[in-house]
Amino acid sequence: MQKITIGRTDKADFPKLGFENIDIKIDTGAYTSSIHCHSFIEQENKLICTFFDVKHPYYNGKEFIFTEYDITAVKSSNGEIQYRYEVQSSIKLFNKTYKISLTLSSREDMRFPVLLGRKFLTKKFIVDTEFIDVSYNLKKNEHKNTFS
C-alpha cells in the first residue's frame, strides 16, 4: 500500500460522529489518537459522552452513547500514566474513510481538539512537517471543480 504524505496539521471528517472539517494535529510522538471530550460518564455498561466544549464551534451538547469501549493506559511524554476510555470510530482523510481508535481526553486548553498518533498513522501516511491542511485543501479544490 502506497503511503500518502500528510502535513503537521489538517482538517478531517468523522462520519460516524457527524463532524466535518475538524482541526487535527499529527503527533508522531504519541502512540494513540485522542479527541477532546467535554464530559463522559459510564452507566449500565454504556459510555455516554459529549465531544468538544462550549468554546468550540462544533459543540452542540449532543450526547453520544457507546456500548463498545475499552479503558486503555496512555503514557505521557513525562512518563505519567493516565487511564482513558477508548472508542472506535471512523475518520475521513484524502477522500478515504479509515477506522480509528480514539481515546477520550480533555483537550480544552489545546488548539487542536484531535490528535492523531502513530497507531493510526503507521503504514498509511508519511508526515512532512513542511505542509499543513493537505487533505483539506484537496477536498476544497475538488468541490471547486464540480458543476451544479
N, C-alpha and C positions, 0 to 999 in steps of 0.2 A: 504494500500500500504506500503510495507516494505521500510524503508529508507536506502539509500546507504551511507557508510562512505566516505567522501571526505576530503582531507587534506587542508592545508592552501594555497597551490598553486597547479596549474595543467596546462595542455595544453588542449585546446578544439578546435573542428572544428565548423565552422559557414557555413553550407551547402548553405544557400540562398545567402551568400555573397561571397562564393568561397574561404574561408580561412581555412587552416588546421594548426593544432598544434600551435595555438596562446596562448601565456602565459596569464594565468588568475590568479587573486588573489581573494581569498574568503574573504569577508568582512562582518561579521555578524553585524557590527556597522552601515553599510549602508543599507538603505531600498531598493533603486533602484540599478539596474545594469547599468554600463556605459561602453562605448567603446571610444577609442581615435579617434577623428575626426579632421583631419588636417584642413579642410575647409568645410563650408556649406553656402548655400545661398537659400533663398526662392524666387521662381519665378513662377508666373502664377499657383498658387496652387500646386506647386511641390517643394519638398525639394531635392536639389542637393548637394551631399556631397562626400568627399574624405576621406577614412579612413587611419589611421596611418600617418606617415610623412616620409620625405626623409631619416631620420636616421634609420627607421625600415626596416628590411629585406623583409617584405611583401609589402612595399609601392610600388605601380605601377602607381600611378597617375590616376587610373580608377575612373570615376565618377559614383556614384550610384544615382538613381532617385527614390524617394519615393513619391507616390501620396497619401498615407495614413500615417499620422503622427500627433502627438499632441505636445503641449507645456505643460510641467509639472514643478511644483515648487519643487526644491530639496534643503533641508536644510542641511548645512554643520555642522560638529561637534561643530563649534563655534557659531552656531545659525544663520549664514548668509544664506539668501535665494537667490538661483540662479534660473533663468528660463532657461530650456533646451528643445531642441527638443527631442522627444521620438519616436522611430521607432520599429516596430515589426519584428522579425527575428526568426532564429532557431539556436540552439546550440546542438552539439553532445558531450555527455559525457557518459562513460561506455557503449558504443555501442548503446545508445538510443538517439533519437532526440527529443528535447523539444522545445516548443515555448518560446520565451523570449522577454521581453520589454527592450530595450536598450536606455539610454539617451546618447546624443552626447556631449562629453566633451573633452577639451584639456587636455590630459594626457602626453604631450611630456616630461615633467620633471619627470615622474613616470616610475618605472621599468616595471610595468605591463600595457599593453595597454587596458586590460579589467578587470573590477571589477565586481564580482558577489555579489549582495546584498540579503537581507532576502526575498524580494518579490519573487525572483526566487528560493531560496534555501528551503523555507518553505514547509514542507510535502513531500520533495523529498530526502533531504540529512541531515546527521548528520556530523558536522565538527569536525575533530580531528586534532588539530594543530601539533601533532607529525609527521604527514605524509605530503609528497609532491608528486605530479605527479601520484596519484593512478590510475586515469583513463588512463592517457597517458602510464604508464607502462603496464597496462593491454592490451592496444591496441598494443604496441610494441611486447609484448610476444605472442599475438595471431598471428601476422604476421610471427613470427619465426616458428610456428608450421604448416604453410601451405606448401604444396608441389607444385612445378612448373611442 
